Amino acid sequence: MKRKHIPLREKLAAALSLLLSQQDRDRLREAKHPAWFVNILFEWDHNVLHALGGTDDWWNLTPVFVKLHREKSRRDTAIVAKVKRLSGKRKRPRRRLQGRGFDKGLTRHFDGRVTPRR
């Protein structure tokens, strides 16, 4: 008799459970939590940031606990923004603010009067 196929989500949960402490892993096994319960404890972090050219290949991904990944992602967002700012690679160039063209020969006073410049 041929053995039944093991779904990928079950294999993933078994592999990810090895990142948990022995006590947590034993507790989950004893309670017989489903695979999705183990899988939602983790998010996938890019070693080389995706925004900086990193790929979605297995060798560029690391499973990280959700809370830690969110903290790291917050820091990574700031890093990516700074890299883009310093490299000058903006999607659209900034426009200079244009003044309304006040006559330089005149002076405006705090009370609103406008008189010729001396």
C-alpha positions in Angstrom: 0.0 0.0 0.0 1.3 3.4 -1.0 1.8 6.1 1.7 -0.5 9.1 1.6 0.9 12.4 0.3 2.0 14.9 3.0 0.7 18.4 2.2 3.3 21.1 1.9 1.6 23.2 4.7 2.1 20.3 7.1 5.8 20.0 6.1 6.2 23.7 6.5 4.6 23.7 10.0 6.9 20.8 11.0 10.0 22.7 9.8 9.0 26.0 11.4 8.2 24.3 14.7 11.9 23.6 15.0 12.4 27.3 15.5 10.2 27.3 18.6 11.5 26.5 22.0 11.2 22.8 23.0 8.6 23.8 25.6 6.4 25.7 23.1 6.8 22.9 20.5 5.7 20.2 23.0 2.7 22.3 24.1 1.5 22.8 20.5 2.0 19.1 19.8 0.2 18.0 22.9 -2.8 20.3 22.0 -2.6 19.0 18.4 -2.9 22.4 16.9 -3.4 22.4 13.1 -0.6 23.4 10.8 -2.0 26.8 10.0 -1.7 27.7 13.7 2.1 27.1 13.6 2.5 28.8 10.2 0.8 32.1 11.4 3.4 32.5 14.1 6.0 33.4 11.4 6.5 35.9 8.6 9.1 35.8 5.9 11.9 38.3 6.0 14.1 39.2 3.0 17.8 38.9 3.8 18.6 41.3 0.9 15.7 43.8 1.1 13.2 43.3 -1.7 13.1 47.1 -2.4 16.9 47.0 -2.9 16.8 44.2 -5.5 16.4 41.2 -3.3 14.5 38.2 -4.7 11.7 36.0 -3.4 13.9 32.9 -3.8 14.3 30.5 -0.8 17.9 31.5 -0.1 16.9 35.2 0.4 14.1 34.4 2.9 14.2 33.7 6.6 11.3 32.8 8.8 11.0 35.3 11.7 8.4 35.6 14.5 5.7 38.1 13.5 6.4 40.7 16.2 10.1 40.7 15.5 9.5 40.9 11.8 7.3 43.9 12.1 9.9 45.7 14.2 12.6 44.9 11.6 10.4 45.9 8.7 9.8 49.3 10.3 13.6 49.8 10.5 14.1 48.5 7.0 11.6 51.0 5.6 13.6 53.9 7.0 16.8 52.4 5.5 15.2 52.0 2.1 13.9 55.6 2.2 17.4 56.9 3.1 19.1 54.9 0.4 16.6 56.2 -2.2 17.0 59.8 -0.9 20.8 59.6 -1.1 21.0 57.9 -4.4 18.7 60.5 -6.0 16.5 57.9 -7.5 13.1 59.5 -7.1 10.1 58.6 -9.2 9.3 62.2 -10.0 11.5 65.2 -9.6 10.7 67.8 -7.0 9.4 71.1 -8.4 10.7 74.3 -6.9 8.2 76.4 -5.2 7.4 79.4 -7.3 6.8 82.8 -5.6 4.0 85.0 -6.7 6.4 87.6 -8.2 6.2 90.5 -5.7 7.9 93.6 -7.1 11.4 94.0 -5.6 11.1 97.8 -5.8 8.3 97.8 -3.2 8.3 97.1 0.5 5.4 95.5 2.4 4.8 96.6 6.0 3.4 94.6 8.8 0.2 96.7 8.8 -0.4 95.7 5.1 0.8 99.0 3.5 3.0 98.8 0.4 5.5 101.6 -0.2 8.4 102.2 -2.6 11.7 100.8 -1.3 14.2 103.5 -0.2 
